[in-house]
Amino acid sequence: MKCNRAYETLRRKKPLEETVTATTKLAKVLTTLDLTALGIGSTLGVGVYVLAGEVSKKTAGPAVIISFAIAAIASVFAGLCYAEFGARVPKAGSAYIYSYVTIGEFIAFVIGWNLVLEYAIGSASVVKGLSTYLDSLIDHAMSDAFRSVAPMNASSLGDYVDFFAFSATMVFSIALAFGVKESISINNIFTLTNLAVVLYVVVTGAFRADPANWMIPTEEVPTDREEDYGVGGFAPYGFAGIIKGAAICFYGFIGFDCIATASEEAKNPRRSIPLSIIISLSVIFVAYFSISTILTMMLPYFDQDVNAPLPHVFKHYGWTVAQYIVSVGAIFGLCASLMGSMFPLPRVIYAMSTDGLIFKFMGRIHQRFKTPLIGTLVAGFITGTLAAIFNLNQLVSMMSIGTLLAYSMVAGCVMLLRYEVDKDTCEKNQFSFSQLLNVNKLETPTKFTSALVTWSVTIYCFWCLGISLIIIYLEEVLDQWYSILLICIFGILIISTLVVIARQPSSKREIAFTVPLVPWLPGVSILINIYLMTQLDVMTWIRFGVWIIVGLLIYFSYGIWHSELRCKATAITSPTTSRSNLVDGELSKSVGFGRDDGTMATRL
């Protein structure tokens, strides 16, 4: 009995209709253009100035454009899932709130806690990159000064306290805290300048583009260097190199999900969120595709500079002015990326604190600025501290875990909601193997068909994990019969599970935007995300585990007791509380916001 009660507590869900219709204290001022610029700025940071050169030289060659195309398609799959949920649940919190209304409170907390990690480390890494880039432009004068004033010799920390990184983070935090519209307007300027520089690079580089660099013969590929540069041609590293390059390029599209966190501040979220996600991903792909095309045509892939490919190629041709323009574009791109990375973090904190899962004061909205002022400044302080004292090279991969896990959860939630029981449906049916393929051709979801889809989605994730581990750990012997057999078995299991899901009756609710080809498209998105997560190293998973343990301590010591859903249920079921509130005329307040005295009840 106690186990059942605990299980029900962990899986309690926010009512979808009540969540959608709830009023907001945030300022609804963001347009489709603002959201699109936010998504582009967050994603199209320094990666556009680095990624194409790195992947083309080491992994894919000129076929890097195919790698970007594959990565873009995979990102669109995830983006469409976010677009549907943004239209369904236009609330701050992104994947956190999506999982809260579909899976339950415990999983929602885990996802929200991961998003805090993702955005904090993402912002810290961007501001650290901005500091490093500016430092290199002034001949390392800044780092030398900081190293002499505040050196650090501890392992896993930086060589010095980066005061610039901390100061820049706090400046951006204050800008975000004192007005959404104003800070987003600045972000629009950063993003448009960044796109203008990208356009400049493409147009000017086209005059030096030589298609012959895509068809370099094998005998002209350098062999006297330390690295192996393949066999030349368009795809010197073969099909495997293209796929491996696509996995790397996929990370270049991470960041668009910040659009979903701004749902509650959009003027027309049901229209703006899907549209801005699709537009931003399209613009980002065109930018990456164009830059990689021009770059690999201007200079052979094996002569690229992995750290600064664009300045290197312009220096090769003696275009000094272009070098400076690219440097300015990189600075503006980093500023836009920093704004886009920092914007979602206080919104996730606001959503979780409003639901009572983390400390309430973090989500208080300032009456004048209409922003979570305290949460924004606290988030900025934490991010600035990370950037100032830590060496973030090893921590960046932890950001990838949080992002990919969130992508997977959103895709899974799309499938769960698509096959959920409609509110006015009371039909029930018993278990039967014939229902696996819906032989009776039910047209209306029932509790059993909905539960069947839930279990099928869970099992599908295990199949995806299995085939991903096989591909990674049997990479050297994938051409052997046993490897092929294992891949075929798991492939059949994956397809069969999706067939079972597809055969179930779907919800008839009308939605402003829907993901096409459900469950196939979300299923592919989950497979890609799980495969990329399994590629991360063991130490990354250990650090991730430590972060999760800290989160669980907060949830079980605070969140589970102060959850708004629990407070609401307690207010309804407790006769004493109800009578007291009726006398005071405060019943509605108790039901809506729970108890304010912070006391902890003894029962769940």
C-alpha positions as CSV (number, residue, x, y, z in Angstrom):
1,M,0.0,0.0,0.0
2,K,2.8,2.4,0.9
3,C,4.7,1.5,-2.3
4,N,1.6,2.2,-4.4
5,R,1.1,5.6,-2.6
6,A,4.8,6.5,-3.1
7,Y,4.5,5.5,-6.8
8,E,1.4,7.6,-7.3
9,T,3.2,10.5,-5.6
10,L,6.1,10.4,-8.0
11,R,4.0,10.2,-11.1
12,R,1.4,12.8,-10.3
13,K,0.8,15.0,-13.3
14,K,-0.1,18.6,-13.9
15,P,-3.6,18.8,-15.5
16,L,-3.0,19.8,-19.2
17,E,-6.0,22.0,-19.6
18,E,-5.5,23.8,-16.3
19,T,-1.8,24.4,-17.1
20,V,-2.6,25.9,-20.5
21,T,-5.3,28.2,-19.2
22,A,-3.4,29.4,-16.1
23,T,-2.6,33.1,-16.1
24,T,1.0,34.3,-16.2
25,K,2.8,37.1,-14.4
26,L,5.5,37.3,-17.1
27,A,5.3,40.1,-19.7
28,K,4.0,38.7,-23.1
29,V,6.0,40.9,-25.4
30,L,8.0,38.6,-27.7
31,T,7.1,38.4,-31.4
32,T,8.0,35.7,-33.9
33,L,11.0,37.7,-35.0
34,D,12.2,38.0,-31.4
35,L,11.9,34.2,-30.9
36,T,13.6,33.4,-34.2
37,A,16.5,35.7,-33.5
38,L,16.8,34.1,-30.0
39,G,17.0,30.6,-31.5
40,I,19.5,31.6,-34.2
41,G,21.6,33.6,-31.8
42,S,21.7,30.8,-29.2
43,T,22.7,28.2,-31.8
44,L,24.7,30.0,-34.4
45,G,27.6,31.1,-32.1
46,V,31.2,30.4,-32.5
47,G,30.4,27.1,-34.0
48,V,29.8,28.6,-37.5
49,Y,33.4,30.0,-37.3
50,V,35.0,26.7,-36.1
51,L,32.9,23.6,-36.8
52,A,33.1,23.5,-40.6
53,G,36.9,23.6,-40.6
54,E,37.3,21.0,-37.8
55,V,35.0,18.4,-39.2
56,S,36.2,18.8,-42.8
57,K,39.8,18.4,-41.9
58,K,39.6,15.5,-39.4
59,T,36.3,13.7,-40.2
60,A,34.4,14.2,-43.4
61,G,36.4,16.3,-45.9
62,P,34.4,18.4,-48.4
63,A,31.5,16.0,-47.6
64,V,31.0,18.0,-44.4
65,I,28.1,19.6,-46.3
66,I,26.4,16.2,-46.3
67,S,27.2,15.8,-42.6
68,F,25.5,19.1,-41.9
69,A,22.5,18.1,-44.0
70,I,22.1,14.9,-42.0
71,A,22.5,16.7,-38.7
72,A,20.0,19.3,-39.8
73,I,17.4,16.6,-40.6
74,A,18.0,15.0,-37.2
75,S,17.7,18.4,-35.5
76,V,14.4,19.2,-37.4
77,F,13.0,15.9,-36.0
78,A,13.7,17.2,-32.4
79,G,12.6,20.7,-33.4
80,L,9.2,19.5,-34.7
81,C,8.5,17.7,-31.4
82,Y,9.3,20.9,-29.5
83,A,7.1,22.9,-31.9
84,E,4.1,20.6,-31.2
85,F,4.5,20.9,-27.4
86,G,5.1,24.7,-27.7
87,A,1.7,24.9,-29.4
88,R,0.1,22.4,-26.9
89,V,1.6,23.9,-23.6
90,P,2.7,27.5,-24.2
91,K,4.4,27.8,-20.7
92,A,7.8,28.5,-19.5
93,G,10.0,25.5,-18.7
94,S,10.3,23.8,-22.0
95,A,10.9,20.0,-21.7
96,Y,10.4,20.3,-17.9
97,I,6.7,21.3,-18.2
98,Y,6.1,19.0,-21.1
99,S,7.2,16.0,-19.1
100,Y,5.2,17.2,-16.1
101,V,1.9,17.0,-17.9
102,T,2.6,13.7,-19.6
103,I,4.9,11.5,-17.5
104,G,4.8,12.8,-14.0
105,E,6.4,15.0,-11.3
106,F,9.6,12.9,-10.5
107,I,10.7,12.6,-14.2
108,A,9.8,16.3,-14.7
109,F,12.1,17.3,-11.8
110,V,14.9,15.2,-13.2
111,I,14.5,16.8,-16.7
112,G,14.3,20.3,-15.2
113,W,17.4,19.7,-13.1
114,N,19.2,18.5,-16.2
115,L,18.1,21.7,-18.0
116,V,19.6,23.8,-15.2
117,L,22.9,22.0,-15.7
118,E,22.7,22.3,-19.5
119,Y,22.0,26.1,-19.6
120,A,24.4,26.9,-16.7
121,I,27.4,25.1,-18.3
122,G,26.4,26.2,-21.8
123,S,26.4,29.8,-20.7
124,A,29.6,29.4,-18.8
125,S,31.4,27.8,-21.8
126,V,30.2,30.6,-24.1
127,V,31.3,33.4,-21.9
128,K,34.6,31.6,-21.4
129,G,35.0,31.3,-25.1
130,L,34.3,35.1,-25.4
131,S,36.9,35.8,-22.8
132,T,39.5,33.6,-24.5
133,Y,38.7,35.0,-28.0
134,L,39.1,38.6,-26.8
135,D,42.2,37.7,-24.9
136,S,43.8,36.3,-28.1
137,L,43.0,39.5,-30.0
138,I,44.9,41.6,-27.4
139,D,47.9,39.3,-27.3
140,H,46.9,37.6,-24.0
141,A,47.3,40.8,-22.0
142,M,44.1,40.1,-20.0
143,S,45.0,36.5,-19.0
144,D,48.5,37.6,-18.0
145,A,47.1,40.3,-15.7
146,F,44.5,37.9,-14.1
147,R,47.2,35.2,-13.7
148,S,49.4,37.6,-11.8
149,V,46.6,38.9,-9.6
150,A,44.6,35.7,-8.8
151,P,46.4,32.5,-9.9
152,M,44.9,29.1,-9.1
153,N,46.9,25.8,-8.9
154,A,44.1,23.4,-8.0
155,S,43.4,20.5,-10.4
156,S,40.3,20.7,-12.6
157,L,40.2,24.5,-12.1
158,G,41.4,27.2,-14.4
159,D,44.9,28.7,-14.2
160,Y,43.5,32.0,-12.9
161,V,40.3,33.6,-11.8
162,D,38.7,35.0,-14.9
163,F,37.2,38.3,-13.7
164,F,36.1,39.3,-17.2
165,A,34.0,36.2,-17.6
166,F,32.3,36.8,-14.3
167,S,31.7,40.5,-15.0
168,A,30.4,39.8,-18.5
169,T,28.0,37.2,-17.2
170,M,26.6,39.5,-14.5
171,V,26.2,42.3,-17.0
172,F,24.1,40.1,-19.3
173,S,22.1,38.8,-16.2
174,I,21.3,42.3,-15.1
175,A,20.2,43.2,-18.7
176,L,17.9,40.1,-18.7
177,A,16.6,40.8,-15.2
178,F,15.6,44.5,-15.9
179,G,13.5,43.9,-19.0
180,V,12.9,41.1,-21.5
181,K,12.0,43.3,-24.5
182,E,15.0,45.5,-24.1
183,S,17.5,42.6,-23.8
184,I,15.9,40.7,-26.7
185,S,16.2,43.9,-28.8
186,I,19.9,43.9,-28.1
187,N,20.1,40.2,-29.0
188,N,18.4,40.9,-32.3
189,I,21.2,43.4,-33.1
190,F,23.8,40.8,-32.2
191,T,22.2,38.1,-34.3
192,L,21.6,40.3,-37.4
193,T,25.3,41.4,-37.3
194,N,26.4,37.8,-37.0
195,L,24.2,36.8,-40.0
196,A,25.6,39.8,-42.0
197,V,29.1,38.6,-41.4
198,V,28.2,35.1,-42.4
199,L,26.7,36.5,-45.6
200,Y,29.9,38.6,-46.2
201,V,32.1,35.5,-45.8
202,V,30.0,33.6,-48.3
203,V,29.8,36.3,-50.9
204,T,33.5,37.3,-50.7
205,G,34.7,33.7,-50.5
206,A,32.8,32.8,-53.6
207,F,35.3,34.8,-55.7
208,R,38.0,32.4,-54.6
209,A,36.0,29.2,-54.6
210,D,37.5,26.4,-56.7
211,P,35.5,23.2,-57.3
212,A,38.7,21.4,-57.9
213,N,39.3,21.3,-54.1
214,W,36.4,18.8,-53.9
215,M,38.1,16.4,-56.4
216,I,41.7,16.2,-55.1
217,P,43.4,13.0,-56.4
218,T,44.7,10.5,-53.9
219,E,48.3,11.1,-55.0
220,E,48.0,14.8,-54.1
221,V,46.9,14.1,-50.5
222,P,49.8,14.8,-48.1
223,T,51.4,11.7,-46.5
224,D,54.3,13.3,-44.8
225,R,52.3,14.7,-42.0
226,E,51.4,13.2,-38.7
227,E,47.7,12.7,-39.4
228,D,46.0,10.5,-42.0
229,Y,43.9,12.6,-44.5
230,G,42.1,9.8,-46.3
231,V,42.0,9.1,-50.0
232,G,41.1,12.6,-51.3
233,G,38.1,13.4,-53.4
234,F,34.7,14.6,-52.1
235,A,34.5,12.1,-49.3
236,P,38.1,11.2,-48.3
237,Y,37.1,9.4,-45.1
238,G,34.3,7.4,-46.7
239,F,30.7,7.0,-45.7
240,A,31.7,6.3,-42.1
241,G,33.4,9.7,-41.9
242,I,30.2,11.4,-43.1
243,I,28.1,9.8,-40.4
244,K,30.7,10.5,-37.7
245,G,30.9,14.1,-39.0
246,A,27.1,14.3,-38.8
247,A,27.2,13.2,-35.1
248,I,29.7,16.1,-34.4
249,C,27.7,18.6,-36.5
250,F,24.5,17.7,-34.6
251,Y,25.9,19.6,-31.6
252,G,26.2,22.7,-33.8
253,F,22.4,22.8,-33.9
254,I,21.9,22.5,-30.1
255,G,20.3,25.6,-28.6
256,F,17.1,26.1,-30.5
257,D,15.2,24.7,-27.6
258,C,15.6,28.0,-25.8
259,I,12.7,29.2,-27.9
260,A,10.4,26.8,-26.1
261,T,11.3,28.3,-22.7
262,A,10.0,31.7,-23.9
263,S,6.5,30.4,-24.6
264,E,5.0,32.2,-21.7
265,E,6.4,35.5,-22.8
266,A,5.3,35.2,-26.5
267,K,2.4,37.3,-27.8
268,N,1.0,34.4,-29.8
269,P,2.8,31.3,-28.6
270,R,0.7,28.7,-30.5
271,R,1.7,30.3,-33.8
272,S,5.1,31.8,-32.9
273,I,6.8,28.9,-31.2
274,P,6.4,26.3,-34.1
275,L,7.1,29.0,-36.7
276,S,10.2,30.4,-35.0
277,I,11.7,26.9,-34.4
278,I,11.3,25.9,-38.0
279,I,12.7,29.2,-39.4
280,S,15.6,29.3,-37.0
281,L,16.7,25.7,-37.8
282,S,16.4,26.5,-41.5
283,V,18.5,29.6,-41.3
284,I,21.1,27.8,-39.2
285,F,21.4,25.0,-41.7
286,V,21.8,27.4,-44.6
287,A,24.5,29.3,-42.7
288,Y,26.4,26.1,-41.9
289,F,26.0,24.6,-45.4
290,S,27.1,27.9,-47.1
291,I,30.1,28.4,-44.8
292,S,31.3,24.8,-45.2
293,T,30.9,24.9,-49.0
294,I,32.9,28.1,-49.4
295,L,35.5,27.1,-46.9
296,T,36.3,23.7,-48.5
297,M,36.3,25.2,-52.0
298,M,38.6,28.0,-51.0
299,L,41.2,25.8,-49.5
300,P,41.8,22.0,-49.5
301,Y,40.3,20.2,-46.6
302,F,43.7,19.0,-45.3
303,D,45.0,22.6,-45.1
304,Q,42.2,23.9,-42.9
305,D,42.8,25.4,-39.5
306,V,40.7,23.5,-36.9
307,N,40.7,26.4,-34.4
308,A,40.1,29.4,-36.6
309,P,39.4,28.3,-40.2
310,L,37.9,31.5,-41.5
311,P,40.7,33.9,-40.4
312,H,43.2,31.3,-41.6
313,V,41.8,31.1,-45.1
314,F,41.5,34.8,-45.5
315,K,45.0,35.2,-44.2
316,H,46.1,32.7,-46.8
317,Y,44.8,35.0,-49.5
318,G,46.1,38.2,-47.8
319,W,42.6,39.6,-47.0
320,T,43.4,41.5,-43.8
321,V,40.2,43.5,-43.8
322,A,38.2,40.3,-44.0
323,Q,40.1,38.8,-41.1
324,Y,39.0,41.8,-38.9
325,I,35.4,41.6,-40.1
326,V,35.3,37.9,-39.3
327,S,36.7,38.6,-35.8
328,V,33.9,41.2,-35.2
329,G,31.3,38.7,-36.4
330,A,32.7,36.1,-34.0
331,I,32.4,38.5,-31.1
332,F,28.8,39.4,-31.9
333,G,28.0,35.7,-32.5
334,L,29.4,34.9,-29.1
335,C,27.4,37.7,-27.4
336,A,24.2,36.5,-29.1
337,S,25.0,32.9,-28.1
338,L,25.6,34.0,-24.5
339,M,22.2,35.9,-24.5
340,G,20.5,32.9,-25.9
341,S,22.1,30.5,-23.4
342,M,21.4,32.6,-20.4
343,F,17.8,33.5,-21.3
344,P,16.3,30.0,-20.7
345,L,17.9,29.2,-17.3
346,P,15.9,31.6,-15.1
347,R,12.7,30.5,-16.9
348,V,13.3,26.9,-16.0
349,I,14.1,27.9,-12.4
350,Y,10.9,30.1,-12.4
351,A,8.7,27.2,-13.7
352,M,10.1,24.7,-11.1
353,S,9.9,27.1,-8.2
354,T,6.3,28.1,-9.2
355,D,5.4,24.4,-9.0
356,G,7.1,24.2,-5.6
357,L,9.8,21.7,-6.6
358,I,12.6,24.1,-5.8
359,F,12.8,27.1,-3.4
360,K,9.9,29.5,-4.0
361,F,11.8,32.8,-3.8
362,M,13.7,31.8,-7.0
363,G,10.5,32.3,-9.0
364,R,9.2,35.5,-7.7
365,I,8.3,37.9,-10.5
366,H,9.3,41.6,-10.1
367,Q,6.2,43.8,-10.5
368,R,7.9,46.4,-12.6
369,F,10.2,44.4,-14.8
370,K,7.9,41.3,-15.2
371,T,10.9,39.0,-14.9
372,P,12.0,36.4,-12.3
373,L,14.5,39.0,-11.0
374,I,16.0,37.0,-8.1
375,G,16.2,33.8,-10.1
376,T,17.9,35.6,-13.0
377,L,20.5,37.2,-10.8
378,V,21.2,33.9,-8.9
379,A,21.5,32.0,-12.1
380,G,23.9,34.7,-13.4
381,F,26.0,34.5,-10.3
382,I,26.3,30.7,-10.5
383,T,27.1,30.8,-14.2
384,G,29.6,33.6,-13.7
385,T,31.3,31.7,-10.9
386,L,31.6,28.5,-13.1
387,A,33.1,30.5,-15.9
388,A,35.5,32.4,-13.6
389,I,37.1,29.5,-11.7
390,F,36.5,26.2,-13.6
391,N,38.3,24.7,-16.6
392,L,35.2,23.9,-18.6
393,N,36.7,21.6,-21.3
394,Q,35.6,18.4,-19.5
395,L,32.3,19.9,-18.3
396,V,30.9,20.8,-21.7
397,S,30.1,17.2,-22.5
398,M,27.8,17.2,-19.4
399,M,25.8,19.9,-21.2
400,S,25.3,17.5,-24.1
401,I,23.8,14.8,-21.8
402,G,21.2,17.2,-20.4
403,T,20.3,18.4,-23.9
404,L,20.1,15.0,-25.6
405,L,18.1,13.6,-22.6
406,A,15.6,16.5,-22.9
407,Y,15.3,16.0,-26.7
408,S,14.5,12.3,-26.1
409,M,12.0,13.0,-23.4
410,V,10.1,15.6,-25.5
411,A,10.0,13.1,-28.5
412,G,8.6,10.4,-26.1
413,C,6.1,12.8,-24.6
414,V,4.8,13.7,-28.1
415,M,4.0,10.0,-28.7
416,L,2.4,9.6,-25.3
417,L,0.1,12.6,-25.7
418,R,-0.8,11.6,-29.3
419,Y,-2.2,8.3,-28.0
420,E,-3.6,9.5,-24.7
421,V,-7.2,8.9,-23.6
422,D,-9.5,11.7,-24.6
423,K,-11.2,13.5,-21.7
424,D,-14.7,12.4,-22.6
425,T,-13.8,8.8,-23.3
426,C,-14.9,6.2,-20.7
427,E,-14.6,3.0,-22.9
428,K,-12.5,0.2,-21.4
429,N,-11.1,-3.0,-22.8
430,Q,-9.1,-5.9,-21.4
431,F,-5.7,-7.1,-22.3
432,S,-5.5,-9.1,-25.5
433,F,-2.7,-9.9,-27.9
434,S,-4.9,-8.9,-30.8
435,Q,-4.8,-5.3,-29.6
436,L,-1.0,-5.2,-30.2
437,L,-2.0,-4.7,-33.9
438,N,-5.4,-3.3,-33.2
439,V,-7.1,-6.2,-35.0
440,N,-10.5,-4.9,-33.9
441,K,-9.8,-1.5,-35.4
442,L,-10.6,0.6,-32.4
443,E,-10.8,4.3,-33.3
444,T,-10.9,5.8,-29.9
445,P,-8.1,5.5,-27.3
446,T,-8.9,3.6,-24.1
447,K,-7.0,3.3,-20.8
448,F,-5.5,0.0,-22.0
449,T,-4.3,1.3,-25.4
450,S,-2.8,4.4,-23.8
451,A,-1.0,2.2,-21.2
452,L,0.2,0.0,-24.1
453,V,1.7,2.9,-25.9
454,T,3.4,4.0,-22.6
455,W,5.0,0.6,-22.1
456,S,5.9,0.4,-25.8
457,V,7.7,3.8,-25.8
458,T,9.7,2.7,-22.7
459,I,10.7,-0.6,-24.3
460,Y,11.6,1.2,-27.5
461,C,14.1,3.3,-25.6
462,F,15.8,0.1,-24.3
463,W,16.0,-1.3,-27.9
464,C,17.6,2.0,-29.0
465,L,20.1,1.8,-26.2
466,G,20.9,-1.8,-27.1
467,I,21.6,-1.1,-30.8
468,S,23.6,2.0,-29.9
469,L,25.9,0.1,-27.6
470,I,26.4,-2.6,-30.2
471,I,27.4,-0.1,-32.9
472,I,29.8,1.6,-30.5
473,Y,31.5,-1.3,-28.8
474,L,31.6,-3.6,-31.9
475,E,32.7,-0.8,-34.2
476,E,35.9,-2.6,-35.2
477,V,34.0,-5.8,-36.1
478,L,30.8,-4.5,-37.6
479,D,31.4,-6.4,-40.8
480,Q,31.4,-9.8,-38.9
481,W,28.3,-12.0,-39.0
482,Y,27.5,-11.8,-35.3
483,S,27.6,-8.0,-35.3
484,I,25.3,-7.9,-38.3
485,L,23.0,-10.5,-36.7
486,L,22.7,-8.4,-33.5
487,I,22.0,-5.2,-35.4
488,C,19.3,-7.0,-37.5
489,I,17.7,-8.4,-34.3
490,F,17.5,-5.0,-32.6
491,G,16.5,-3.3,-35.8
492,I,13.5,-5.7,-36.1
493,L,12.6,-5.1,-32.5
494,I,12.8,-1.3,-33.0
495,I,10.6,-1.4,-36.1
496,S,8.1,-3.9,-34.5
497,T,7.7,-1.7,-31.5
498,L,7.0,1.4,-33.6
499,V,4.5,-0.6,-35.6
500,V,2.6,-1.6,-32.4
501,I,2.5,2.1,-31.4
502,A,1.4,3.2,-34.9
503,R,-1.5,0.7,-34.9
504,Q,-3.1,2.1,-31.7
505,P,-6.0,4.6,-31.9
506,S,-4.9,8.2,-31.6
507,S,-6.4,11.1,-29.8
508,K,-8.9,13.2,-31.7
509,R,-8.0,16.5,-30.1
510,E,-7.3,19.4,-32.4
511,I,-3.9,20.9,-32.0
512,A,-2.5,24.1,-33.6
513,F,0.6,22.3,-34.8
514,T,1.3,18.5,-35.0
515,V,4.4,16.5,-35.7
516,P,3.9,14.5,-39.0
517,L,4.6,10.8,-39.2
518,V,4.1,9.9,-35.6
519,P,5.5,7.6,-34.1
520,W,8.2,7.2,-36.8
521,L,9.6,10.7,-36.8
522,P,9.8,11.0,-32.9
523,G,11.1,7.4,-32.8
524,V,14.0,8.3,-35.1
525,S,14.8,11.4,-33.0
526,I,14.9,9.2,-29.8
527,L,17.3,6.8,-31.6
528,I,19.7,9.5,-32.7
529,N,19.7,11.1,-29.3
530,I,20.4,7.9,-27.4
531,Y,23.1,6.9,-29.9
532,L,24.9,10.3,-29.3
533,M,24.5,9.9,-25.5
534,T,26.2,6.5,-25.5
535,Q,29.2,8.1,-27.3
536,L,30.0,10.2,-24.3
537,D,32.9,9.0,-22.0
538,V,32.5,7.3,-18.7
539,M,33.7,10.3,-16.6
540,T,31.0,12.4,-18.1
541,W,28.4,9.9,-16.9
542,I,30.0,9.9,-13.5
543,R,29.8,13.7,-13.2
544,F,26.3,13.5,-14.5
545,G,25.4,11.0,-11.8
546,V,26.8,13.2,-9.1
547,W,24.6,16.1,-10.4
548,I,21.6,13.8,-10.4
549,I,22.2,12.7,-6.8
550,V,22.4,16.4,-5.6
551,G,19.1,17.0,-7.4
552,L,17.4,14.0,-5.8
553,L,18.5,15.2,-2.4
554,I,16.8,18.5,-3.1
555,Y,13.6,16.8,-4.4
556,F,13.1,14.3,-1.6
557,S,14.0,16.8,1.1
558,Y,12.1,19.8,-0.2
559,G,10.3,19.4,-3.6
560,I,8.2,16.4,-2.9
561,W,6.8,18.1,0.3
562,H,6.2,21.6,-1.2
563,S,4.9,20.5,-4.6
564,E,1.9,22.6,-5.7
565,L,0.1,19.5,-6.7
566,R,0.5,18.0,-3.2
567,C,-0.5,21.3,-1.5
568,K,-3.6,21.4,-3.7
569,A,-4.6,17.8,-2.9
570,T,-4.0,18.5,0.8
571,A,-6.2,21.6,0.7
572,I,-9.0,19.7,-0.9
573,T,-8.9,16.5,1.2
574,S,-8.2,18.1,4.6
575,P,-11.5,19.1,6.4
576,T,-9.7,21.3,8.9
577,T,-7.9,23.2,6.2
578,S,-11.0,23.6,4.1
579,R,-13.2,24.8,7.0
580,S,-10.5,27.3,8.1
581,N,-10.1,28.6,4.6
582,L,-13.8,28.9,4.1
583,V,-14.0,31.0,7.3
584,D,-11.2,33.3,6.0
585,G,-12.5,33.4,2.5
586,E,-9.2,32.0,1.2
587,L,-10.1,28.6,-0.2
588,S,-9.3,29.5,-3.8
589,K,-5.9,30.9,-2.7
590,S,-5.1,27.6,-0.9
591,V,-6.1,25.5,-3.8
592,G,-4.1,27.6,-6.3
593,F,-0.9,28.2,-4.4
594,G,-0.8,25.8,-1.4
595,R,0.4,26.7,2.0
596,D,2.7,29.7,2.6
597,D,3.9,28.9,6.1
598,G,6.5,26.4,4.8
599,T,5.5,23.7,7.3
600,M,6.0,20.1,6.3
601,A,3.1,17.6,6.6
602,T,3.9,14.1,7.8
603,R,2.0,12.4,5.0
604,L,2.4,12.4,1.2
